[in-house]
Amino acid sequence: MRRALAAASLVAVLSGCSPQPSPDTTVFAASSLKPAFEQLAALLEQEDGTAEVAFNFAGSADLVAQIQQGARADVLATADESTMTAAGLPATTIFATNTMTIVVPADNPGDVQTLSDLADPDLLVVVCAPQVPCGAATVRVEDASGVDIATDSEEGSVADVLGKVRSGQADAGVVYTSDVATAGSDVRGIDIPQAVNTVNRYPIAVLGDDPLARRFVDLVLSEQGRAVMRDAGFGLP
């Protein structure tokens, strides 16, 4: 059973002091990880009836900002290495990779066929803001391809981009390949050529010394965890 996140301080953890006992383990994770991480938490909780994993899914930059402002987290997993570096956490492990793809509603009302179509100002196109990993990756795709995407809205997380496309508020968006893999039949993906695509490497770290946090990360890194990540559309390092 999942519990709501409780606001607490990470000061004791980051200073090396013993953390206060907690009824659950709190995992801060990039929004693109939601389907895979919830599946892994369910596996852990099934194996151990006393284990409880609570999640905070958001844009990676927002997660780091929350931690720096004192929010309690036992595990942090971001969608790129630079965001994790900003958190000042050297002890990280790369556990997954992701590439970018175009997402459109299932009926593709804008008749989007290629990346260059996203330069059409008549289309409603949403992307991630450049300060979050999915947005930084989109900028790299633009630079590599020479396509200037006619962006109508910049979102704080890839989940927000996908949500706008899924709800019909946008003709197209740029998201991670894994998001399309787990989004269902109401959207479809259009490949971005490998020659101009980019790869994000996902790091994960334990904050403090919570044993359940360590077990969760160990599960993510295990063969079982790798299989779940692969089925969710992620690449593996």
Contacts in CASP RR format, 6 or more apart in sequence:
PFRMAT RR
TARGET T0000
AUTHOR 0000-0000-0000
METHOD contacts of the structure
MODEL  1
MRRALAAASLVAVLSGCSPQPSPDTTVFAASSLKPAFEQLAALLEQEDGT
AEVAFNFAGSADLVAQIQQGARADVLATADESTMTAAGLPATTIFATNTM
TIVVPADNPGDVQTLSDLADPDLLVVVCAPQVPCGAATVRVEDASGVDIA
TDSEEGSVADVLGKVRSGQADAGVVYTSDVATAGSDVRGIDIPQAVNTVN
RYPIAVLGDDPLARRFVDLVLSEQGRAVMRDAGFGLP
1 45 0 8 1.000
1 52 0 8 1.000
2 41 0 8 1.000
2 52 0 8 1.000
2 53 0 8 1.000
2 54 0 8 1.000
2 55 0 8 1.000
3 23 0 8 1.000
3 24 0 8 1.000
3 52 0 8 1.000
3 54 0 8 1.000
4 54 0 8 1.000
5 26 0 8 1.000
5 54 0 8 1.000
5 55 0 8 1.000
5 56 0 8 1.000
6 22 0 8 1.000
6 26 0 8 1.000
6 72 0 8 1.000
7 71 0 8 1.000
7 72 0 8 1.000
8 20 0 8 1.000
8 22 0 8 1.000
8 71 0 8 1.000
8 72 0 8 1.000
9 70 0 8 1.000
9 72 0 8 1.000
10 67 0 8 1.000
10 70 0 8 1.000
10 71 0 8 1.000
10 72 0 8 1.000
10 73 0 8 1.000
10 207 0 8 1.000
11 70 0 8 1.000
12 18 0 8 1.000
12 19 0 8 1.000
12 20 0 8 1.000
13 19 0 8 1.000
13 72 0 8 1.000
13 207 0 8 1.000
13 208 0 8 1.000
13 209 0 8 1.000
14 207 0 8 1.000
14 208 0 8 1.000
16 208 0 8 1.000
18 209 0 8 1.000
19 208 0 8 1.000
19 209 0 8 1.000
19 210 0 8 1.000
22 72 0 8 1.000
22 74 0 8 1.000
22 210 0 8 1.000
23 52 0 8 1.000
24 52 0 8 1.000
24 53 0 8 1.000
24 54 0 8 1.000
24 212 0 8 1.000
25 51 0 8 1.000
25 52 0 8 1.000
25 53 0 8 1.000
25 54 0 8 1.000
25 74 0 8 1.000
25 75 0 8 1.000
25 210 0 8 1.000
25 212 0 8 1.000
25 213 0 8 1.000
25 216 0 8 1.000
26 54 0 8 1.000
26 55 0 8 1.000
26 56 0 8 1.000
26 72 0 8 1.000
26 73 0 8 1.000
26 74 0 8 1.000
26 75 0 8 1.000
27 37 0 8 1.000
27 41 0 8 1.000
27 53 0 8 1.000
27 54 0 8 1.000
27 55 0 8 1.000
27 56 0 8 1.000
27 73 0 8 1.000
27 74 0 8 1.000
27 75 0 8 1.000
27 76 0 8 1.000
27 77 0 8 1.000
27 213 0 8 1.000
27 216 0 8 1.000
28 55 0 8 1.000
28 56 0 8 1.000
28 58 0 8 1.000
28 63 0 8 1.000
28 66 0 8 1.000
28 67 0 8 1.000
28 71 0 8 1.000
28 73 0 8 1.000
28 75 0 8 1.000
28 76 0 8 1.000
28 77 0 8 1.000
29 37 0 8 1.000
29 55 0 8 1.000
29 56 0 8 1.000
29 57 0 8 1.000
29 63 0 8 1.000
29 75 0 8 1.000
29 76 0 8 1.000
29 77 0 8 1.000
29 78 0 8 1.000
30 57 0 8 1.000
30 58 0 8 1.000
30 59 0 8 1.000
30 60 0 8 1.000
30 63 0 8 1.000
30 77 0 8 1.000
30 78 0 8 1.000
30 79 0 8 1.000
30 133 0 8 1.000
30 157 0 8 1.000
30 158 0 8 1.000
30 202 0 8 1.000
31 57 0 8 1.000
31 58 0 8 1.000
31 59 0 8 1.000
31 157 0 8 1.000
31 158 0 8 1.000
31 159 0 8 1.000
31 160 0 8 1.000
32 79 0 8 1.000
32 98 0 8 1.000
32 134 0 8 1.000
32 158 0 8 1.000
32 159 0 8 1.000
32 175 0 8 1.000
32 176 0 8 1.000
32 178 0 8 1.000
32 179 0 8 1.000
33 57 0 8 1.000
33 77 0 8 1.000
33 79 0 8 1.000
33 202 0 8 1.000
34 55 0 8 1.000
34 57 0 8 1.000
34 159 0 8 1.000
35 182 0 8 1.000
35 232 0 8 1.000
36 178 0 8 1.000
36 182 0 8 1.000
36 228 0 8 1.000
36 229 0 8 1.000
36 231 0 8 1.000
36 232 0 8 1.000
36 234 0 8 1.000
37 55 0 8 1.000
37 57 0 8 1.000
37 77 0 8 1.000
37 220 0 8 1.000
38 55 0 8 1.000
39 228 0 8 1.000
39 232 0 8 1.000
40 216 0 8 1.000
40 219 0 8 1.000
40 220 0 8 1.000
40 225 0 8 1.000
40 228 0 8 1.000
41 53 0 8 1.000
41 55 0 8 1.000
41 216 0 8 1.000
43 219 0 8 1.000
43 224 0 8 1.000
43 228 0 8 1.000
44 51 0 8 1.000
44 53 0 8 1.000
44 215 0 8 1.000
44 216 0 8 1.000
44 219 0 8 1.000
45 51 0 8 1.000
45 52 0 8 1.000
45 53 0 8 1.000
51 212 0 8 1.000
51 215 0 8 1.000
53 212 0 8 1.000
53 216 0 8 1.000
56 63 0 8 1.000
56 66 0 8 1.000
56 71 0 8 1.000
56 73 0 8 1.000
57 159 0 8 1.000
58 66 0 8 1.000
58 157 0 8 1.000
59 79 0 8 1.000
59 132 0 8 1.000
59 133 0 8 1.000
59 156 0 8 1.000
59 157 0 8 1.000
59 158 0 8 1.000
60 78 0 8 1.000
60 79 0 8 1.000
60 80 0 8 1.000
60 83 0 8 1.000
60 84 0 8 1.000
60 132 0 8 1.000
60 133 0 8 1.000
61 83 0 8 1.000
61 86 0 8 1.000
61 131 0 8 1.000
61 132 0 8 1.000
61 133 0 8 1.000
62 132 0 8 1.000
62 156 0 8 1.000
62 157 0 8 1.000
63 73 0 8 1.000
63 76 0 8 1.000
63 78 0 8 1.000
64 76 0 8 1.000
64 78 0 8 1.000
64 83 0 8 1.000
64 84 0 8 1.000
64 86 0 8 1.000
64 87 0 8 1.000
66 73 0 8 1.000
67 73 0 8 1.000
67 76 0 8 1.000
67 87 0 8 1.000
67 207 0 8 1.000
68 87 0 8 1.000
73 207 0 8 1.000
74 206 0 8 1.000
74 207 0 8 1.000
74 208 0 8 1.000
74 210 0 8 1.000
74 212 0 8 1.000
74 213 0 8 1.000
75 204 0 8 1.000
75 205 0 8 1.000
75 206 0 8 1.000
75 207 0 8 1.000
75 213 0 8 1.000
75 216 0 8 1.000
75 217 0 8 1.000
76 84 0 8 1.000
76 87 0 8 1.000
76 89 0 8 1.000
76 204 0 8 1.000
76 205 0 8 1.000
76 207 0 8 1.000
77 95 0 8 1.000
77 202 0 8 1.000
77 203 0 8 1.000
77 204 0 8 1.000
77 205 0 8 1.000
77 220 0 8 1.000
78 84 0 8 1.000
78 87 0 8 1.000
78 133 0 8 1.000
78 202 0 8 1.000
78 203 0 8 1.000
79 98 0 8 1.000
79 132 0 8 1.000
79 133 0 8 1.000
79 134 0 8 1.000
79 158 0 8 1.000
79 176 0 8 1.000
79 200 0 8 1.000
79 202 0 8 1.000
80 133 0 8 1.000
80 136 0 8 1.000
80 137 0 8 1.000
80 200 0 8 1.000
80 201 0 8 1.000
80 202 0 8 1.000
80 203 0 8 1.000
81 92 0 8 1.000
81 94 0 8 1.000
81 201 0 8 1.000
81 203 0 8 1.000
82 133 0 8 1.000
82 136 0 8 1.000
83 132 0 8 1.000
83 133 0 8 1.000
84 92 0 8 1.000
84 203 0 8 1.000
84 205 0 8 1.000
89 205 0 8 1.000
89 207 0 8 1.000
91 205 0 8 1.000
91 206 0 8 1.000
92 203 0 8 1.000
92 204 0 8 1.000
92 205 0 8 1.000
93 203 0 8 1.000
93 204 0 8 1.000
93 205 0 8 1.000
93 217 0 8 1.000
93 221 0 8 1.000
94 201 0 8 1.000
94 202 0 8 1.000
94 203 0 8 1.000
94 237 0 8 1.000
95 202 0 8 1.000
95 203 0 8 1.000
95 204 0 8 1.000
95 220 0 8 1.000
95 221 0 8 1.000
95 226 0 8 1.000
95 229 0 8 1.000
95 237 0 8 1.000
96 201 0 8 1.000
96 202 0 8 1.000
96 229 0 8 1.000
96 234 0 8 1.000
96 235 0 8 1.000
96 236 0 8 1.000
96 237 0 8 1.000
97 199 0 8 1.000
97 200 0 8 1.000
97 201 0 8 1.000
97 202 0 8 1.000
97 234 0 8 1.000
97 235 0 8 1.000
97 236 0 8 1.000
97 237 0 8 1.000
98 176 0 8 1.000
98 177 0 8 1.000
98 178 0 8 1.000
98 199 0 8 1.000
98 200 0 8 1.000
98 202 0 8 1.000
98 234 0 8 1.000
98 235 0 8 1.000
99 176 0 8 1.000
99 177 0 8 1.000
99 192 0 8 1.000
99 197 0 8 1.000
99 198 0 8 1.000
99 199 0 8 1.000
99 200 0 8 1.000
100 134 0 8 1.000
100 137 0 8 1.000
100 138 0 8 1.000
100 141 0 8 1.000
100 174 0 8 1.000
100 175 0 8 1.000
100 176 0 8 1.000
100 177 0 8 1.000
100 192 0 8 1.000
100 197 0 8 1.000
100 198 0 8 1.000
101 174 0 8 1.000
101 175 0 8 1.000
101 176 0 8 1.000
101 177 0 8 1.000
101 179 0 8 1.000
101 180 0 8 1.000
101 189 0 8 1.000
101 190 0 8 1.000
101 191 0 8 1.000
101 192 0 8 1.000
102 112 0 8 1.000
102 115 0 8 1.000
102 118 0 8 1.000
102 172 0 8 1.000
102 173 0 8 1.000
102 174 0 8 1.000
102 189 0 8 1.000
102 190 0 8 1.000
102 191 0 8 1.000
102 192 0 8 1.000
103 161 0 8 1.000
103 162 0 8 1.000
103 165 0 8 1.000
103 172 0 8 1.000
103 173 0 8 1.000
103 174 0 8 1.000
103 175 0 8 1.000
103 179 0 8 1.000
103 180 0 8 1.000
103 183 0 8 1.000
103 187 0 8 1.000
103 188 0 8 1.000
103 189 0 8 1.000
103 190 0 8 1.000
104 110 0 8 1.000
104 112 0 8 1.000
104 165 0 8 1.000
104 171 0 8 1.000
104 172 0 8 1.000
104 173 0 8 1.000
104 187 0 8 1.000
104 188 0 8 1.000
104 189 0 8 1.000
104 190 0 8 1.000
105 165 0 8 1.000
105 166 0 8 1.000
105 168 0 8 1.000
105 171 0 8 1.000
105 186 0 8 1.000
105 187 0 8 1.000
105 188 0 8 1.000
106 185 0 8 1.000
106 186 0 8 1.000
106 187 0 8 1.000
106 188 0 8 1.000
108 188 0 8 1.000
109 171 0 8 1.000
110 123 0 8 1.000
110 171 0 8 1.000
110 172 0 8 1.000
111 117 0 8 1.000
112 118 0 8 1.000
112 123 0 8 1.000
112 171 0 8 1.000
112 172 0 8 1.000
112 190 0 8 1.000
113 190 0 8 1.000
114 190 0 8 1.000
115 141 0 8 1.000
115 145 0 8 1.000
115 147 0 8 1.000
115 192 0 8 1.000
115 193 0 8 1.000
115 196 0 8 1.000
116 145 0 8 1.000
116 147 0 8 1.000
117 123 0 8 1.000
117 172 0 8 1.000
118 125 0 8 1.000
118 147 0 8 1.000
118 149 0 8 1.000
118 150 0 8 1.000
118 172 0 8 1.000
118 173 0 8 1.000
118 174 0 8 1.000
119 147 0 8 1.000
119 148 0 8 1.000
119 149 0 8 1.000
119 150 0 8 1.000
120 150 0 8 1.000
121 150 0 8 1.000
123 150 0 8 1.000
123 171 0 8 1.000
123 172 0 8 1.000
124 152 0 8 1.000
124 169 0 8 1.000
124 170 0 8 1.000
124 171 0 8 1.000
124 172 0 8 1.000
125 149 0 8 1.000
125 150 0 8 1.000
125 151 0 8 1.000
125 152 0 8 1.000
125 170 0 8 1.000
125 171 0 8 1.000
125 172 0 8 1.000
125 173 0 8 1.000
125 174 0 8 1.000
126 151 0 8 1.000
126 152 0 8 1.000
126 153 0 8 1.000
126 154 0 8 1.000
126 155 0 8 1.000
126 160 0 8 1.000
126 161 0 8 1.000
126 164 0 8 1.000
126 165 0 8 1.000
126 169 0 8 1.000
126 170 0 8 1.000
126 172 0 8 1.000
126 173 0 8 1.000
127 134 0 8 1.000
127 135 0 8 1.000
127 138 0 8 1.000
127 149 0 8 1.000
127 151 0 8 1.000
127 153 0 8 1.000
127 154 0 8 1.000
127 155 0 8 1.000
127 161 0 8 1.000
127 173 0 8 1.000
127 174 0 8 1.000
128 134 0 8 1.000
128 135 0 8 1.000
128 137 0 8 1.000
128 138 0 8 1.000
128 154 0 8 1.000
128 155 0 8 1.000
128 156 0 8 1.000
128 157 0 8 1.000
128 158 0 8 1.000
128 160 0 8 1.000
128 161 0 8 1.000
128 174 0 8 1.000
129 135 0 8 1.000
129 154 0 8 1.000
129 155 0 8 1.000
129 156 0 8 1.000
130 136 0 8 1.000
130 138 0 8 1.000
130 139 0 8 1.000
130 154 0 8 1.000
132 156 0 8 1.000
132 157 0 8 1.000
132 158 0 8 1.000
133 200 0 8 1.000
134 157 0 8 1.000
134 158 0 8 1.000
134 161 0 8 1.000
134 174 0 8 1.000
134 175 0 8 1.000
134 176 0 8 1.000
134 200 0 8 1.000
135 154 0 8 1.000
135 174 0 8 1.000
137 198 0 8 1.000
137 200 0 8 1.000
138 149 0 8 1.000
138 174 0 8 1.000
140 198 0 8 1.000
141 147 0 8 1.000
141 174 0 8 1.000
141 192 0 8 1.000
141 196 0 8 1.000
141 197 0 8 1.000
141 198 0 8 1.000
142 148 0 8 1.000
142 149 0 8 1.000
144 195 0 8 1.000
144 196 0 8 1.000
144 197 0 8 1.000
144 198 0 8 1.000
145 192 0 8 1.000
145 193 0 8 1.000
145 196 0 8 1.000
146 196 0 8 1.000
149 174 0 8 1.000
152 170 0 8 1.000
153 164 0 8 1.000
153 170 0 8 1.000
155 161 0 8 1.000
155 164 0 8 1.000
158 175 0 8 1.000
158 176 0 8 1.000
158 179 0 8 1.000
159 179 0 8 1.000
161 170 0 8 1.000
161 173 0 8 1.000
161 174 0 8 1.000
161 175 0 8 1.000
162 175 0 8 1.000
162 179 0 8 1.000
162 183 0 8 1.000
162 187 0 8 1.000
163 169 0 8 1.000
164 170 0 8 1.000
164 173 0 8 1.000
165 171 0 8 1.000
165 172 0 8 1.000
165 173 0 8 1.000
165 175 0 8 1.000
165 187 0 8 1.000
166 183 0 8 1.000
166 186 0 8 1.000
166 187 0 8 1.000
174 192 0 8 1.000
176 200 0 8 1.000
177 233 0 8 1.000
178 232 0 8 1.000
178 233 0 8 1.000
178 234 0 8 1.000
180 187 0 8 1.000
180 188 0 8 1.000
180 189 0 8 1.000
181 232 0 8 1.000
181 233 0 8 1.000
182 232 0 8 1.000
182 233 0 8 1.000
201 237 0 8 1.000
202 234 0 8 1.000
204 217 0 8 1.000
204 220 0 8 1.000
204 221 0 8 1.000
205 217 0 8 1.000
206 213 0 8 1.000
206 214 0 8 1.000
206 217 0 8 1.000
207 213 0 8 1.000
219 225 0 8 1.000
220 229 0 8 1.000
226 236 0 8 1.000
229 235 0 8 1.000
229 236 0 8 1.000
230 236 0 8 1.000
END
